Amino acid sequence: MVKQLLNDKPTRLFVIFASFFVANALIAECIGGKLFSLERLFGLPVHTFSLFGESGLSYTLTAGVLLWPLEFVMTDIVNEFYGPVAVRRISYTAVALISYAFLMFFVAMRVPADSWWIGSSSTEGVPDMQKAFVGIFGQGMWIILGSLSAFLVSQIVDVTVFHRIKKHTGEKHVWLRATGSTIVSQLVDSFIVLFIAFKVGKDWSWQRVLAICMVNYSYKFVVAVALTPLIYLLEHRIVRYLGHDTAARMKAAAMGKDEMPVMDVVPHD
C-alpha cells in the first residue's frame, strides 16, 4: 500500500511539500528569538528613522523572517496544484506540531539540569548552560500565541485571495495571484503577531505596533516580489515532473472544476 502511494507522483510530491512546509515553519519559529540588522547583513550603515511618531526605528528583524517567505511560496504552489483543502490540512498540521514542539521545550526547560552540564561551557563564554537554554527556547507565551495565530489566519487569507484572483484570471498571470495573495497575507501576518504579542501581551501603544508592523511588512513585501521568479520556476519544474495532462487535471481539481482520480489522498471541495 505504502509503495503504491509513493509511486504515485502527485502523492509523492504532496508528501515532500507537506514535510518541507511543516519543517520550515517549525525552524522559523525556533530561530525567531534572534534579532539581526538587515542593514549590517548587507554591509550598509544603520540609519534610524521615524514612523507614526515612533523614532529610532531601523530594519532590525527576527531571524524567522529569513524562512517565512518560503512558507508563503509553498502555500501558493500547493494551492495551485492541490487546492485550499490541502493548504488548510498542512497548515493545521504545522500549527499542531509547532504547539507540540513548544510544549516539549517547556518540559525540557523545567527538568532538573545536571550540575556538571550547567558550567560545562564556561571556558567558551557561557557560564550557565541552563540559563542559556531557557534564554533560547523560553519564548514568551504571548509571542507564541501571536505567532501561531498570525500564521494560521494569514494562511487562510492567502488561500482565499489566491483563489479569488485565479477565478478572474484563469491560468494567466501566475505572478498576480501568487505574489498578490502573499502581499495581502503577509500584511495580516505582520499585524496579528505584533497585536497579540505586544499590544495585548505588553500593552504597547498603537503607534509603536503599527510602526514596527510597517517596517516588518516593507521587508516582506520586497521579498515577496523578489521571489516571484522562484514560483514560476517551481511551477515549470512541477509540470515537467508530473506531465502536462496530470498537472492540468490537478489544477482543475484544485479549482473545484473536475475530479482527479489519480490523487485520492487529498479530497477536493
Salt bridges, closest charged atoms under 4 A:
GLU80 OE2 - LYS166 NZ 3.17
GLU80 OE1 - ARG177 NE 2.97
GLU80 OE2 - LYS251 NZ 3.57
GLU171 OE2 - LYS166 NZ 3.64
GLU171 OE1 - LYS251 NZ 3.55
ASP189 OD2 - LYS220 NZ 3.04
GLU235 OE2 - LYS251 NZ 2.36
ASP269 OD2 - ARG88 NH2 3.76
